[in-house]
Amino acid sequence: MIWRLLVLITATALITLPSQAKSVQCNEKEWNKALAAQKRIDDRYNFHANKFNFWLSAYHRQVFLHDEFSSQELVSFWQSDKQQWHLKLEGQIRASRAAADNMNIETLQLRQMTPAIRLMESNWLSLNQACEEQGFALNMITSAGYIQVNQKLRKEVQKLMEKLEFLRSRYSQEAESLENARQPSQHN
């Protein structure tokens, strides 16, 4: 009996208390806030996408020595008495490691976008529900479109991270191959 009374009191209190979770209203202020936040996320993604495109262009121009020469040829470059070869190979190792490190950093920054995109998606969902409750059909449809935009954006961020991982692995492979080719000459 006491249990039923507690449930009834709790239910009554929850119904009569104002809901803080539903504080989103379908109005101009909320829309402007959501649009500004969406623009920040879109701008951030575009910044990273442009940076990737720059790196991809550099990647296509890059000569990877481990692709151009056999392992034996790379070893012979290290074993030669020509200092210019050693300097060139060391420079290639440093540049390849730096590129791989930059792509690791970029991937981490992109990974940090995912929670922000999910939050934005949730904000649009709240706005969508508020617009539906208030009978603003056009705003409800538009906010549903933004929910889909953010779902697609999460997938695009994932694809971009995968592409960065491919580039990172190529640069890491270059540095590792050149280092491995140097090792036999250091044991002589």
N, C-alpha and C positions, 0 to 999 in steps of 0.2 A: 504494500500500500504506500509506504513512504517512497519507494522507488518510483512509482507512477507519479506521485506528487512532484518529485524532483525533476522528472522528465518533463512534466507539464510546465513547471516554472521555468526551466531552462529553455524550452521551446518558445514560450511566451516572451521571455526576455530577448531571445535572438530575433524574433519577428519584429519586436518594437524598437530595438536598438538600431540606430543608423549604421549602415554598412560602410566601413572605411575602405573595404576592398573594391567597392563599386563607386568610387569617387570620381571616376572618369565620366565626363559628360560629352555628348556629341555636339560640341560647339566650336567656334572659330579659334578660341584660345588653345583648346586641346589639339585641334588639327594643326595649328601653326607649330606647336611644341613637337608634335609627332613628325611633321614634315622637316623641321630643322634637324631633329635627331636622325631622321632617315638620310638627309643630305650629308651629314657628317659621316655616317657609315658608308654611303656610296662614294664619297670623296676619298675616304680612307682606302677602300677597295681599289678605286681607280688609281690611286697613288702607287699601290703595290703592283697592280697589273701593268702600269707603265714602266715601273722599275724592272719587272720581269721581262717585258718586251725589249728593253734596253739590253739586259743580260742575254736574252735569246739571240739578239742581233750580234752581240759580241761573241757568243758561243759559235755561231755559224761562220764567223770570220777566223776563229781560233784554230791554230794548227796544233793538234795533239800529237806530240812526238811519239807516244807509245802506239799510235795508230799508223804513223808514217814509217816507223823503223821497227825492225825486229828487236827482240830482247838482246840478241848478240850484238847487233849494231849499236844499241844504246850502251851496252857494256864497253864496247870499243871506244865510244866517244869519251867515256870517263877515263879509260886507260890511256888515251892519247896524251901526249905532252903539250898539247895546245891548250893554253889557259883560257882562250876565248871560248872553247867548247864547254869547259867547266863552268865559266861564268854564265854562259847562256843556259845551261842545264839547271844551275842553281837558281837563276832568275825565273825559269819556267816552274820550278818546284814552288818557290815563294808565291808567285802569281797564282798558281793553281790552288795552293792552300788558302790564300786570301779569298779567292773566289768561292771556294767551298765554305769557308767560315761565314762569308757574307750571306750565302744562301741559307745556311743554318739559322742565322739571325733573322733573316726574312721569313723563313718558315715559322719560327717562334712567334714573330709578330702577327703573322696571318692566323696562327692557331689561337691567339688571344682575341681575334675578331669573332670567333664562333659564339662565345657567350653573349657578346654585345648584339650580334645578329638575332640570337634566340630571344633576347630581352626585347628587341625592337619588334620582333614577330609577335611576342606576347602583348606588347603595348598596342599594336594594331588590332589584335584580337579583342582586347578590352574595349577599344574604341569602336570596333565593329559591333560588339554586343550592345554597347550603349546606344549606338545609332539605330540598331534594330529595335531596342526597347522604346526609343523615343520616336520611332516611325519615320526615320530619315533613310529611305530606301537607297537613294543615290549615294549617300555617304557610306552606307553599309556595303554597297557593291564596291565602291572605291577602296575602302579599307580592306576588303577581302582581297582585292588586287594587290595591295601592299603586303599582305600576309604571304601571298604566292611569290611576290618579288623577293622577299627575304628567304623563303624556302629555297628558291633558285640560287640566291646569293650564297647561301651556305654550301650548296653543291659546287658553285664556281670557286669558292675559297678552297674547298677540298681538292678540286682539280688543279688549281694553281699550286697548292702545296706539293702535289704529286709531280707536277712538271719541274718544280724547283728541286725536288729530291732527285729527279733524273739528272738535271744539270750538275747538282752537287756531287753526285756519284761519279760523273764523268771527270770532273776536275780532281776529285779525290783519287780516282784511278790513275790519272796522269801523274800526280805527285808521288803516289806509291810506286808506280812502275819506274819512274826515274830514280827514286831512292833505292829501290831494289837493284837497279842496274849499277848504281854506284857501289854497292856493298862489295862485290867481288874485287874491285880495285882497291878497296881499303884493307883487304886481307892480304894483299901481296907484299 
